[in-house]
Amino acid sequence: MIKTTRRQTLGLMGAGALAASPLSFGASTARAATKITVLNWQGYGTDEKWALEKFKAKTGIEVVHDYFSSEPEMLTKLRTNPGAYDVVLINSARTQQAANEGLIVPVDFAGVPNSANLSPELKDHANLKFGGKTFGVAWVWGITSLAIREGDKKPESYAALADPAFKGKVALFDDAVTGVAIGALLSGQDMNNPSDLKAVGDKLKGFKDNVKLLWSSEDQWNKSFAAKEFDLSVYWSGAAVRSKRNSKLPVEFVVPKEGGIGWLDNLCVPASAPNAKAALDFINYMIDPDFYFEWATKVGAPASASAAAMEKLPADDLNRVIHKQAYLKTMTIQSALPDDRREAFNNLWQEVKASYAG
């Protein structure tokens, strides 16, 4: 999910810092906007028709969208279409790269009053900071951790993936970054920058006798779990909500003692945004507890970065039950990976998978 090269980091420091100056907001706030453009994944919260109608009725601002199908495409669109976008969704692992390139500007939190309700662990996360300033408004988050069949003993550690009790009953997400993160957490290392990849590989190879399935999609996971092909799995928190609520599967989501593998999406204002003030108005609406309540209960949403929004959900709401606020203090959020480290992770994962097949 992250591709930041040393050349980008070093070569773009000067231009990026200048373009990212808060002065970028000046010219765009001269007159009230009547339309803004948001760049996001399609169907990801900001383009809910009912929400946009409510926002327009409240502010008079029409919201239109453009979409990307990958994070590199999102960055390319920002680079090649100056002045086209007012708000952009960026995974926090990409935020520093975008800030460094001068593609986004620091957040003026005075224009985002609902930010007072953001969980401090997310609002002030290091991924969102560059040059001592915050470049994104934390929006939604989730965790990759463990899922267990209801009735089975809840695992206390990722080490359960190697427990003989689950021989032939484990499913792993077929993803190098996730695999390395689990091996790093089990070997007491920084999951974003482990220093001993051999120790990581040894931990992962220790799962060999238990691994039944390497899954790559939520649909595949649901069908295989329903068919009782496995009982313990690496899984996504939001998917666990959907599997239990929508597919009626007997699954429990567990975050073990090593903590979850977290991700955080944030909403940013491009440096060339023609309507920066209106952009902040829309971002403020996107973290409003009332908006989130409808999105989460009527449509289905990731966990909100707003503590007030999560507290507005019913106490027994699956989204609230699974995304415990306590996890914010124990999970590690995925950060940017330079190309050489990503390549090393991919090479190790291929080696581990070959050991499973051997």
NUVEXMI-392098 format. One record per residue (C-alpha): chain; residue in one letter; x, y, z. Coordinates in nm, 2 decimals, decimal comma. Layout:
<sites>
   c   r       xx       yy       zz
   A   A        X        Y        Z
...
</sites>
This chain:
<sites>
   c   r       xx       yy       zz
   A   M     0,00     0,00     0,00
   A   I     0,30     0,23     0,03
   A   K     0,58     0,32    -0,22
   A   T     0,81     0,60    -0,11
   A   T     1,16     0,60    -0,25
   A   R     1,46     0,76    -0,09
   A   R     1,50     0,98    -0,40
   A   Q     1,14     1,12    -0,35
   A   T     1,21     1,18     0,02
   A   L     1,53     1,36    -0,03
   A   G     1,48     1,53    -0,36
   A   L     1,14     1,68    -0,29
   A   M     1,20     1,82     0,06
   A   G     1,25     2,18    -0,05
   A   A     0,96     2,21    -0,31
   A   G     0,73     2,00    -0,09
   A   A     0,78     2,21     0,22
   A   L     0,71     2,53     0,02
   A   A     0,40     2,40    -0,16
   A   A     0,26     2,27     0,17
   A   S     0,26     2,61     0,34
   A   P    -0,07     2,70     0,51
   A   L    -0,07     3,01     0,28
   A   S    -0,20     2,78     0,01
   A   F    -0,55     2,83     0,16
   A   G    -0,55     3,21     0,10
   A   A    -0,68     3,27    -0,25
   A   S    -0,94     2,99    -0,24
   A   T    -1,14     3,13     0,05
   A   A    -1,21     3,47    -0,11
   A   R    -1,57     3,37    -0,20
   A   A    -1,81     3,11    -0,09
   A   A    -1,80     2,79    -0,29
   A   T    -2,11     2,63    -0,44
   A   K    -1,95     2,30    -0,55
   A   I    -1,65     2,09    -0,44
   A   T    -1,49     1,78    -0,58
   A   V    -1,39     1,49    -0,37
   A   L    -1,13     1,22    -0,48
   A   N    -1,19     0,88    -0,31
   A   W    -1,26     0,51    -0,36
   A   Q    -1,61     0,46    -0,51
   A   G    -1,87     0,37    -0,25
   A   Y    -1,66     0,47     0,04
   A   G    -1,87     0,70     0,26
   A   T    -1,81     1,04     0,11
   A   D    -2,04     0,97    -0,19
   A   E    -2,35     0,84     0,00
   A   K    -2,64     1,01    -0,19
   A   W    -2,85     1,08     0,13
   A   A    -2,55     1,23     0,30
   A   L    -2,46     1,47     0,01
   A   E    -2,83     1,58     0,00
   A   K    -2,82     1,66     0,37
   A   F    -2,49     1,85     0,33
   A   K    -2,61     2,05     0,04
   A   A    -2,93     2,14     0,23
   A   K    -2,73     2,26     0,52
   A   T    -2,45     2,44     0,34
   A   G    -2,57     2,51    -0,02
   A   I    -2,26     2,32    -0,14
   A   E    -2,29     2,05    -0,40
   A   V    -2,04     1,76    -0,38
   A   V    -1,92     1,58    -0,68
   A   H    -1,67     1,29    -0,70
   A   D    -1,39     1,15    -0,89
   A   Y    -1,25     0,81    -0,81
   A   F    -0,93     0,61    -0,80
   A   S    -0,87     0,24    -0,81
   A   S    -0,53     0,23    -0,63
   A   E    -0,33     0,45    -0,41
   A   P    -0,06     0,52    -0,67
   A   E    -0,34     0,63    -0,91
   A   M    -0,47     0,87    -0,64
   A   L    -0,12     1,03    -0,61
   A   T    -0,09     1,06    -0,99
   A   K    -0,43     1,23    -1,01
   A   L    -0,32     1,48    -0,75
   A   R     0,01     1,54    -0,93
   A   T    -0,14     1,58    -1,28
   A   N    -0,47     1,76    -1,21
   A   P    -0,39     2,08    -1,01
   A   G    -0,70     2,26    -0,91
   A   A    -0,93     1,97    -0,98
   A   Y    -0,99     1,85    -0,62
   A   D    -1,09     2,00    -0,29
   A   V    -1,08     1,69    -0,07
   A   V    -0,89     1,37    -0,10
   A   L    -0,90     1,04     0,09
   A   I    -0,55     0,92     0,18
   A   N    -0,44     0,62     0,38
   A   S    -0,22     0,75     0,66
   A   A     0,07     0,54     0,54
   A   R     0,08     0,77     0,23
   A   T     0,02     1,10     0,40
   A   Q     0,38     1,20     0,46
   A   Q     0,46     1,12     0,10
   A   A     0,18     1,34    -0,03
   A   A     0,29     1,62     0,21
   A   N     0,65     1,58     0,12
   A   E     0,56     1,62    -0,25
   A   G     0,36     1,93    -0,18
   A   L     0,03     1,77    -0,28
   A   I    -0,16     1,85     0,04
   A   V    -0,16     2,13     0,29
   A   P    -0,16     2,13     0,68
   A   V    -0,50     2,11     0,84
   A   D    -0,65     2,43     0,99
   A   F    -0,84     2,26     1,27
   A   A    -1,02     2,58     1,35
   A   G    -1,22     2,51     1,04
   A   V    -1,30     2,15     1,16
   A   P    -1,48     2,19     1,50
   A   N    -1,58     1,83     1,51
   A   S    -1,21     1,74     1,53
   A   A    -1,24     1,81     1,90
   A   N    -1,40     1,47     1,93
   A   L    -1,13     1,27     1,75
   A   S    -0,95     1,01     1,95
   A   P    -0,61     1,16     2,03
   A   E    -0,43     0,85     1,93
   A   L    -0,56     0,90     1,58
   A   K    -0,58     1,28     1,55
   A   D    -0,22     1,32     1,65
   A   H    -0,08     1,00     1,49
   A   A     0,27     1,04     1,36
   A   N     0,17     0,92     1,02
   A   L    -0,03     1,24     0,97
   A   K     0,26     1,47     1,06
   A   F     0,52     1,62     0,84
   A   G     0,76     1,90     0,93
   A   G     0,59     1,94     1,27
   A   K     0,24     2,00     1,11
   A   T    -0,06     1,77     1,07
   A   F    -0,17     1,71     0,71
   A   G    -0,48     1,50     0,75
   A   V    -0,80     1,47     0,95
   A   A    -0,83     1,12     1,09
   A   W    -1,15     0,97     0,96
   A   V    -1,19     0,59     0,98
   A   W    -0,98     0,30     1,10
   A   G    -0,97    -0,07     1,13
   A   I    -0,76    -0,37     1,25
   A   T    -0,62    -0,69     1,10
   A   S    -0,60    -0,95     1,37
   A   L    -0,76    -1,29     1,45
   A   A    -1,10    -1,44     1,40
   A   I    -1,21    -1,76     1,58
   A   R    -1,51    -1,98     1,54
   A   E    -1,77    -1,91     1,82
   A   G    -1,74    -2,16     2,10
   A   D    -1,36    -2,22     2,05
   A   K    -1,12    -2,08     2,31
   A   K    -1,02    -1,73     2,23
   A   P    -0,65    -1,70     2,14
   A   E    -0,43    -1,49     2,37
   A   S    -0,15    -1,45     2,12
   A   Y    -0,08    -1,48     1,75
   A   A     0,12    -1,78     1,86
   A   A    -0,21    -1,97     1,85
   A   L    -0,16    -1,99     1,47
   A   A     0,11    -2,25     1,54
   A   D    -0,08    -2,43     1,82
   A   P    -0,12    -2,80     1,74
   A   A    -0,48    -2,78     1,85
   A   F    -0,55    -2,60     1,52
   A   K    -0,36    -2,84     1,30
   A   G    -0,51    -2,80     0,95
   A   K    -0,76    -2,55     1,07
   A   V    -0,58    -2,21     1,01
   A   A    -0,63    -1,96     0,74
   A   L    -0,39    -1,68     0,66
   A   F    -0,44    -1,36     0,46
   A   D    -0,22    -1,40     0,15
   A   D    -0,04    -1,06     0,19
   A   A     0,33    -1,01     0,25
   A   V     0,30    -0,69     0,46
   A   T     0,04    -0,86     0,69
   A   G     0,24    -1,18     0,72
   A   V     0,56    -1,00     0,81
   A   A     0,37    -0,78     1,06
   A   I     0,25    -1,09     1,24
   A   G     0,60    -1,25     1,24
   A   A     0,75    -0,93     1,37
   A   L     0,50    -0,89     1,65
   A   L     0,56    -1,25     1,75
   A   S     0,94    -1,19     1,76
   A   G     0,91    -0,87     1,95
   A   Q     1,00    -0,64     1,66
   A   D     0,87    -0,32     1,50
   A   M     0,62    -0,45     1,24
   A   N     0,69    -0,16     1,01
   A   N     1,07    -0,20     1,02
   A   P     1,18    -0,54     1,16
   A   S     1,55    -0,57     1,19
   A   D     1,57    -0,95     1,19
   A   L     1,37    -1,09     0,89
   A   K     1,50    -1,44     0,95
   A   A     1,33    -1,44     1,30
   A   V     1,01    -1,32     1,13
   A   G     1,04    -1,60     0,87
   A   D     1,10    -1,86     1,14
   A   K     0,78    -1,76     1,32
   A   L     0,57    -1,77     1,00
   A   K     0,72    -2,11     0,89
   A   G     0,61    -2,24     1,23
   A   F     0,25    -2,22     1,11
   A   K     0,31    -2,48     0,84
   A   D     0,13    -2,78     0,99
   A   N    -0,18    -2,57     1,07
   A   V    -0,23    -2,37     0,75
   A   K    -0,53    -2,49     0,55
   A   L    -0,60    -2,18     0,34
   A   L    -0,43    -1,87     0,21
   A   W    -0,72    -1,64     0,13
   A   S    -0,73    -1,33    -0,07
   A   S    -1,09    -1,20    -0,06
   A   E    -1,36    -1,15     0,19
   A   D    -1,60    -1,36    -0,03
   A   Q    -1,35    -1,65    -0,03
   A   W    -1,31    -1,62     0,34
   A   N    -1,68    -1,63     0,41
   A   K    -1,74    -1,93     0,18
   A   S    -1,45    -2,13     0,33
   A   F    -1,54    -2,05     0,69
   A   A    -1,91    -2,14     0,62
   A   A    -1,78    -2,47     0,48
   A   K    -1,58    -2,53     0,81
   A   E    -1,25    -2,55     0,63
   A   F    -1,08    -2,36     0,91
   A   D    -1,16    -2,24     1,27
   A   L    -0,88    -1,98     1,33
   A   S    -0,78    -1,71     1,09
   A   V    -0,61    -1,38     1,03
   A   Y    -0,90    -1,14     0,94
   A   W    -1,01    -0,78     0,91
   A   S    -1,22    -0,61     1,18
   A   G    -1,47    -0,46     0,94
   A   A    -1,50    -0,78     0,75
   A   A    -1,57    -0,96     1,08
   A   V    -1,86    -0,73     1,14
   A   R    -2,00    -0,80     0,79
   A   S    -1,95    -1,18     0,82
   A   K    -2,13    -1,19     1,15
   A   R    -2,41    -0,94     1,07
   A   N    -2,47    -0,99     0,70
   A   S    -2,36    -1,35     0,64
   A   K    -2,47    -1,47     0,99
   A   L    -2,15    -1,66     1,04
   A   P    -2,05    -1,77     1,39
   A   V    -1,73    -1,57     1,41
   A   E    -1,56    -1,37     1,69
   A   F    -1,29    -1,11     1,64
   A   V    -1,00    -1,12     1,88
   A   V    -0,71    -0,88     1,93
   A   P    -0,43    -1,07     2,11
   A   K    -0,18    -0,94     2,36
   A   E     0,07    -0,83     2,09
   A   G    -0,19    -0,58     1,96
   A   G    -0,36    -0,54     1,63
   A   I    -0,23    -0,44     1,29
   A   G    -0,40    -0,11     1,24
   A   W    -0,48     0,11     0,95
   A   L    -0,60     0,47     0,94
   A   D    -0,76     0,67     0,66
   A   N    -0,77     1,05     0,67
   A   L    -0,93     1,33     0,47
   A   C    -0,69     1,59     0,33
   A   V    -0,71     1,92     0,14
   A   P    -0,50     1,93    -0,18
   A   A    -0,25     2,21    -0,21
   A   S    -0,42     2,34    -0,52
   A   A    -0,78     2,31    -0,38
   A   P    -0,99     2,59    -0,53
   A   N    -1,24     2,58    -0,24
   A   A    -1,03     2,50     0,08
   A   K    -1,28     2,65     0,33
   A   A    -1,57     2,45     0,18
   A   A    -1,35     2,14     0,18
   A   L    -1,30     2,18     0,56
   A   D    -1,68     2,22     0,60
   A   F    -1,73     1,89     0,42
   A   I    -1,45     1,71     0,62
   A   N    -1,61     1,84     0,94
   A   Y    -1,94     1,69     0,82
   A   M    -1,77     1,36     0,75
   A   I    -1,66     1,33     1,12
   A   D    -1,99     1,44     1,26
   A   P    -2,14     1,18     1,49
   A   D    -2,48     1,21     1,33
   A   F    -2,35     1,14     0,98
   A   Y    -2,15     0,85     1,11
   A   F    -2,44     0,70     1,30
   A   E    -2,65     0,68     0,98
   A   W    -2,35     0,55     0,77
   A   A    -2,26     0,28     1,02
   A   T    -2,61     0,16     1,11
   A   K    -2,79     0,19     0,77
   A   V    -2,51     0,12     0,53
   A   G    -2,21    -0,03     0,71
   A   A    -1,89     0,16     0,78
   A   P    -1,54     0,12     0,93
   A   A    -1,48     0,24     1,28
   A   S    -1,49     0,62     1,32
   A   A    -1,19     0,81     1,44
   A   S    -1,43     1,02     1,64
   A   A    -1,48     0,88     1,99
   A   A    -1,81     1,07     2,01
   A   A    -1,93     0,90     1,69
   A   M    -1,85     0,56     1,82
   A   E    -2,02     0,63     2,15
   A   K    -2,33     0,73     1,96
   A   L    -2,37     0,38     1,84
   A   P    -2,58     0,14     2,05
   A   A    -2,37    -0,04     2,31
   A   D    -2,44    -0,37     2,14
   A   D    -2,37    -0,25     1,79
   A   L    -2,12    -0,49     1,63
   A   N    -1,90    -0,21     1,49
   A   R    -1,87    -0,07     1,84
   A   V    -1,82    -0,41     2,01
   A   I    -1,55    -0,52     1,77
   A   H    -1,37    -0,19     1,74
   A   K    -1,30    -0,13     2,11
   A   Q    -1,15     0,21     2,19
   A   A    -0,90     0,03     2,41
   A   Y    -0,74    -0,12     2,09
   A   L    -0,63     0,23     1,99
   A   K    -0,37     0,22     2,27
   A   T    -0,23    -0,13     2,18
   A   M    -0,25    -0,15     1,80
   A   T     0,03    -0,05     1,57
   A   I    -0,07     0,14     1,26
   A   Q     0,09     0,05     0,93
   A   S     0,34     0,32     0,81
   A   A     0,51     0,39     0,49
   A   L     0,74     0,13     0,34
   A   P     1,04     0,22     0,12
   A   D     1,07     0,01    -0,20
   A   D     1,36    -0,19    -0,08
   A   R     1,19    -0,29     0,24
   A   R     0,87    -0,38     0,06
   A   E     1,07    -0,60    -0,18
   A   A     1,23    -0,77     0,11
   A   F     0,89    -0,84     0,27
   A   N     0,76    -0,98    -0,06
   A   N     1,06    -1,21    -0,10
   A   L     1,03    -1,34     0,25
   A   W     0,66    -1,41     0,20
   A   Q     0,73    -1,61    -0,11
   A   E     0,98    -1,81     0,08
   A   V     0,74    -1,88     0,36
   A   K     0,46    -1,98     0,12
   A   A     0,70    -2,22    -0,06
   A   S     0,77    -2,38     0,28
   A   Y     0,40    -2,43     0,33
   A   A     0,37    -2,61     0,00
   A   G     0,68    -2,82     0,06
</sites>
